Amino acid sequence: MFSSKIEDVLVAYRGSSRDYEQLASAIASLALFNLLDKYSVSPFQMEAEKAGVEHVGGKIDDITVVVAQVVASSTSFTTTTPASLGFGFERTNTKRKREDYIMFRN
């Protein structure tokens, strides 16, 4: 999916009271729609054409969406586990370094 399509969803959600899980779901739904639409132009199709391979529409593949909010290091925040994927992040101590977060599976 083209990044401009993801940006369109982000702009539509700007200032909304919707949560990150809903935003991720909207992006994943759009990716699925594009994947199944044999008439949509996709990055995969364009690269296939450059390589001399005829391909129409999207490419059937896994869809993964990660939505994050970037905050200043002095700002407190909470993390949530996306219910649909069963993955999340957990703080291992009070320091705010990237290595202090571990991925876990429910």
Phi and psi in degrees as a GROMACS rama.xvg file:
@    title "Ramachandran Plot"
@    xaxis  label "Phi"
@    yaxis  label "Psi"
@TYPE xy
-68.2828  141.772  PHE-2
-62.1806  -28.4594  SER-3
-63.7352  -30.0078  SER-4
-70.1386  -37.2817  LYS-5
-66.7253  -41.0816  ILE-6
-61.2244  -36.9768  GLU-7
-59.8232  -41.2003  ASP-8
-66.9891  -42.5618  VAL-9
-60.9445  -41.9578  LEU-10
-64.0351  -41.247  VAL-11
-63.971  -30.551  ALA-12
-90.6987  -8.51677  TYR-13
-59.0901  130.418  ARG-14
76.3753  4.40614  GLY-15
-82.5242  156.23  SER-16
-86.9734  3.12589  SER-17
-68.0414  153.751  ARG-18
-93.3142  175.906  ASP-19
-66.8152  -31.8078  TYR-20
-64.9277  -39.756  GLU-21
-66.2698  -38.8537  GLN-22
-63.6516  -45.9376  LEU-23
-61.5277  -40.2517  ALA-24
-64.3158  -39.8069  SER-25
-64.1752  -42.3977  ALA-26
-66.7957  -42.7279  ILE-27
-64.0148  -39.505  ALA-28
-63.8746  -41.519  SER-29
-64.3125  -41.284  LEU-30
-61.9137  -42.1851  ALA-31
-64.4309  -42.8749  LEU-32
-59.0837  -46.6472  PHE-33
-65.2813  -36.2187  ASN-34
-61.8628  -39.5912  LEU-35
-86.6707  -14.2352  LEU-36
-84.4955  106.078  ASP-37
-72.5252  -6.57355  LYS-38
-104.074  -5.05786  TYR-39
-78.4619  145.43  SER-40
-85.9667  132.297  VAL-41
-128.026  159.708  SER-42
-58.227  -37.6655  PRO-43
-61.801  -44.8194  PHE-44
-60.8225  -43.4913  GLN-45
-64.788  -40.7319  MET-46
-68.3336  -36.3361  GLU-47
-62.9274  -43.0645  ALA-48
-62.5797  -39.4768  GLU-49
-61.0728  -33.1132  LYS-50
-86.6174  2.46422  ALA-51
82.3244  17.0444  GLY-52
-106.129  130.141  VAL-53
-82.7062  120.164  GLU-54
-145.847  132.446  HIS-55
-113.764  134.099  VAL-56
85.4067  -161.776  GLY-57
-80.4521  -178.275  GLY-58
-117.063  128.94  LYS-59
-68.6607  122.791  ILE-60
-161  170.435  ASP-61
-68.6087  149.878  ASP-62
-118.035  122.755  ILE-63
-129.871  130.589  THR-64
-125.963  128.619  VAL-65
-120.314  122.463  VAL-66
-113.653  129.879  VAL-67
-136.07  151.939  ALA-68
-108.65  126.109  GLN-69
-93.7557  126.003  VAL-70
-126.37  158.119  VAL-71
-65.0828  151.167  ALA-72
-64.2091  -21.0435  SER-73
-87.7263  -2.99101  SER-74
-94.9043  134.666  THR-75
-81.1388  156.117  SER-76
-155.289  167.216  PHE-77
-121.97  156.942  THR-78
-116.039  152.024  THR-79
-128.995  159.886  THR-80
-102.027  118.042  THR-81
-61.2697  119.086  PRO-82
-63.4738  -33.358  ALA-83
-70.7566  -26.2968  SER-84
-105.059  -24.3455  LEU-85
76.5396  15.9121  GLY-86
-117.23  153.484  PHE-87
-162.622  -172.991  GLY-88
-126.958  145.563  PHE-89
-130.362  136.229  GLU-90
-74.0767  137.492  ARG-91
-98.7761  -17.2102  THR-92
-160.93  -172.252  ASN-93
-86.999  -8.03068  THR-94
-72.3966  154.12  LYS-95
-111.175  69.3375  ARG-96
-119.294  151.93  LYS-97
-56.1486  -39.2698  ARG-98
-71.7883  -8.04585  GLU-99
-82.9385  -0.514278  ASP-100
-111.008  134.788  TYR-101
-122.131  148.354  ILE-102
-88.2257  138.916  MET-103
-133.001  160.965  PHE-104
-117.398  132.586  ARG-105
